[in-house]
């Protein structure tokens, strides 16, 4: 199996497992009113007081608007929460429930699962972009798309994922902050979240090494004169095969609220309430593995075509070189034959002339003044 395919398989498998673990409880029961019977580890204590350097970032937050989910349902509960479905409308030819979540009863939702089939990096095809927020947009919770990349400095040209200088979960969240908030956000604190990391199913062996990191970042920014706080949580899987390191994260969970009103316990409950749809998860896993096979086959065909083209070019050059060598050899042989014939003829002419001179008892020479042939008797 080619190195790029090995790495992609390992990363895809790790991300699928991490997504299941990260989504609190694995998958949804077959019946629409069933609940998953497990939950993810809790967030733990709230972040301590903000510390650390400010980092440039900007924010542009829009009030979330409801999405026509084409079959998605909302189920109110007596505890002031409602159950909503996160939909994948077009990924597999028909709407499918990607996950369910419990959000405050007066919140609205937007977004869902979209797909980018044009990318050759299989882990970046599925794009989760879902948000729930209060009607005024001041409080919200989002599931943002993850990303897969090669760690810059270890990349290989045939790998379809782009290289980036991101070597840790903190590096990745810093990049997310810069991309989303440009130049006004401030990083207030970062802490490791080992409680979010799943125990490896298969320990790394030999040259193949994998590690997972969980992390949480607190940032601050201002919108229209109002100060906000936002918590970002994710896990990153780094997989190394023969020196090539690939990083990937399935999702980034983001929770925002006005400064002083960020309820991280609510954010944890929202995250832990999310359950993947069993049918969608299985379909997604199969689709990703098929995409890896397809991309690998396309790469193999491309490599084979390149190899055949190179061999054809080498063969044509060799045939042309051999033809030139044969032509040059024939020309040189012809010149040798011609030179030999001329030498033989000159020798014959001299011998004939000397024979005639001997019989006629004379010598032949050229007059040094006139250069005319002169015949003189030997007597």
N, C-alpha and C positions, 0 to 999 in steps of 0.2 A: 504494500500500500504506500503511495507517495507520501512524503513528509507533510506536505500541506494538507492532505486528506486526513492523515493521522491527527494533526493538531486540530483541525476543524471538527473532527468527530469528538475528540476529547473535550474541546471547549463547548460544543453544542450539548453534549451529554451533561457536562457540569452545570451549564446554564439552565437546562431543563430541570435538573434536580434542585438547583438553587432556587429557581422560580417557585417550584412546588413547596419548598421549605419556607421561602420568604413570604409566600402568600398564606401565611398563618396556618393553614391547615390542610394544605394539600388539596383535595378536590371535592367537588360538589356531589352529593348523592343523586341517583338517577331521577328521583321524583322532585318536582319543582318546589314542593314545600318542605323538602328535607334539609337538614343542616349537617355540615361536616362535624365529625366527632373528635376533632383534635384542634389545637390552637398552637400558634408559634410562641416562642419565648417572649416575655414582656419586655417593654422598653427599659424598665429599671428606673432608677432615680432620675429626676429631671436634671437637665444640664445645670452646672453651677453658674455663678455670676460670670457675665461676659468678660473674656480676657482675650489678649492676642492683638496682632496688628490689623489695621484696616486694609482692605484690598479693594481696588476699584471694581465697580459693577454698577449696572443701572437696572431699573425695573420699569415695566409697563404692564400693569395689571388691569385686566378688563373684567367687568362683572360677568360671571358665568351665566349663560342662557340655557334653557332646557333644550335637549336634543330629541328630535323625533327618532325614537329607538326602534321603530318598526317591529313591535312585538315585545319589547322589553316591558317588564312589569314593575310596579312599585307596591310594596306591601307595608302598610302602616302597622306599627306595633304600639302596645299600651305604654311602653317605657319612653315614649317621645322619640323613638327612632323609626326609620322606615328601611325596608330592604329593597335594593334596586339591583337591576341586572346591568352588567357591563357587556356590551354587545360587540361582536365581530360581524358586521353586516355583509361584507363582500369577500372575505378571505377565502372561503371555500364554496362559493357558488350559492350559498343561502345564509340567511342570518343565523348565528349561533351564539349561545350564551358563553362568553369567555370566562366570566366570573360573576359572583354576586357580592354585594357589600351592604353594610348597614350604616346609614348616615342619619343625621338629625332630620326629623320629620318635616321641618320647614326649609330644608336645603333643596337646591336644584342641581341638576347634573348636565354635563355636556361631554361630547367626545366618546371615544371607545377605541377599538383596535383597528388599525389600518395596516396596509402592507406595501412594501416597496420591492416589487419583484425584479426591478432593474439592476439592483446591486448584486455583485458576485460574492459579497461577504454574507454567507447564509445567516449568520447570527444577527444581521442588521435588517433582515427582511420584515420581521414582525415589529410594528411600531405601536406600543401602547401609549395612548394619549387621552386620559380620562380625568375629569375634574368634578368635584362636588363643592358647592359653596353656599353660603347664606345668600338670601335674596339681594342684599346690598353689596355682596362681593367682598366684604371686609374679612370674613373668616372663610377659609377654604382648605381643601385637601385634594392633592393631585397624585396620579400615577403617571410619571413621565417616562418617555422611551429610554431604554438602556442603549448600550453601544458595545461593539467588539472592535478590537484594534490589535496591531502588533506593537510591541514595545520597541520604540526607536533605538537603533543600535544593534538589535538582534534580528531585524526583519530579513525575510527572503523574498526575492522578486516574484516568485510564482504564487505566493500567498495572496488571496484576493482581498484581505482586510488591510486597510491603510495603516501606516506606522504613525504613532504619536508618542511624544516624550512623557508618557504617563506610567508611573511605576508603582503607584499605591492608590488606595481608596481616597485618601486625602487629595492627591494630585487630581484624581478624576472629578471630585466634587468641586475643587477650585476651578477646573476647566468649565464645569457646568455653570457655576456662578458667573464667570466671565462671559460666557456665551449668552446667558439669559438676561443678565442684569448690566452688561456692558461696563459702565464706569462709576456707578453710584452706590453699589452694595458694599457692605463692610463685613468681612469675616470676623465674627465675634469669638467663636470658639469651635474647636474640633475635638472629638474624643473617639477612641476606638470602641467598637460594639461587638466584642467576641460572642455575645449571646445570640447574635443574628447568624452566626456561621454554623452551617450544618457539618456534622461529623462526616469525614470522607467515607464513602462506601467501599472504595478500593484504594488501599494505601499506595502511594507512589512508589514505583520500583525503577531501578536502573536510571536510564537517561530521561525517563518521563517523570516530571515532577509537577504537582499541582498544589496550590494553596488558595485559601479563601480569606478575605478580609472584610469585616463589617465596620462601618463608620457612620458618624452623625456630625453634621456641621450646622452651626447656628449663624445666621447672617442678619444684618439689619439694613434697611433702606427706607427712603422717603418717597412718598407719592402724593403730589398735590398738597405738600406741607404736612402730611401725616406720616408719622414714623411707624414702620412695620417690622415685625420679626418673622423669620422663616426658618423652619427646621428641614434639613435635607438628610435623608437616610438611604443608604444603599449597601449592597455587598458586591465585591469584585472578585472574580476567579482568575488567577494567573496560572497558565499552563505552559510548561516548558518541555520541548521535545528537541533534542540534539542542538541545544543552544538557542533555538527560536522561541521567544516568549510571546504568548498571546493573552491579552486581557479582555474580560467581558463582564458586563453586568446586565441582568435582565430588566430591571426597573430602577427608577429613583422615586422615592416617596417624598412629597413636599407638603408641608403644612404651614399656612401663613395666618397671621392675625395682627391687629394693631399692637403696638408696643405695650407690654404689661398685661395683655389678654391672651397670649399664646398658651393654650391648655394642651400641654404635651401628653397628658394622660388621655385626653380625647383623641389625639392623633394616634396613640398606640391602639386604642380601642378600634378606631376606624381601620387601621392597617391590619389588625388581627381579625377583623370581621370578614376580610376578603377571602373568598373561597373560589378556587378555580373550577370551571366547569369540566367535568370528567371527559365528556365527548370532545369538547373543544381541545383540551389538553392532549388527548391521544392523537387527534387529527393534526394538531400543531407539531407534535413530535415527529410523526410520520412525514409530514410535509417538509420539515427542516432536513431530516435525514435524506429524503429523496432529492432535495435541492443540493445537498452536499454531493450525492452520487452524480447528479446531473452536471454540476460544475466541475467535479473531478474528471468526469468522462470528457467534457469539453476541453479541459486542460490537456488530457491525455491525447485527444485527437489533434489538438494544436501542436503539442510537442512532437507527435508522430509525423504530422505534415511538415513541420519545420525540419525534422531529421531527414525525411525523405527528400525535401527540397535541397537541403545541404548536400546529401549524398548524390543527388542528380547533378547538382552544380559541380561537385568534385569529379564525378564521372565524366561530365562534358569537358571540364578543364583538362582532365587526364587524357581523354580522347584527342582533344585539340593539341595538347602538348606532344602526344605520341605521333600525331599526323605531321606536326612541324619537324619533329626529330627525323621521321622517315623521309620527308622532303629534303631536309638538309643533308641527310646521309646519301640519298640518291644523287643530289647535286655534287657532293664531294666525290662520290665514286665516279660520276661522269667526268668530273675534272681530272681525276687520276687517269681514267682510260684515255682521255683526250691528250693529256700530257705524255703518257706512255707512247701513244700512237705517233705524236709529233717527234718525240725523241728517236723512235725507231725509224721514221721516215728520214729525218736528218742524217742519221747514221748510214742508212742505205744510200742516200744521195752522195755522201762523202766517199763511201767505198766504191760506188760506181765511177765517181769522178777520178779517183785514184787509179782504178783499173784502166780507164781510158788513157790516163796520162802515162801509165807504165807501158801500155801497148804502143802508144804513139810516140814514146820517148820525148815527152815534153812536160813542162810544168806550167801551171796556170796561176797567175797572180794578178793583182790589181795595181795599176799604175798609181803611185802615191800622189801624183800631180793631177791627173785627169780622173782618177778613180775608175777608169775603164779597164775591163778584163784584158790581160795581155798573155799570149801564149808564147813561151820561149822554149827552144829545143834544149834538151839536156846536154847536147854536144857543144 
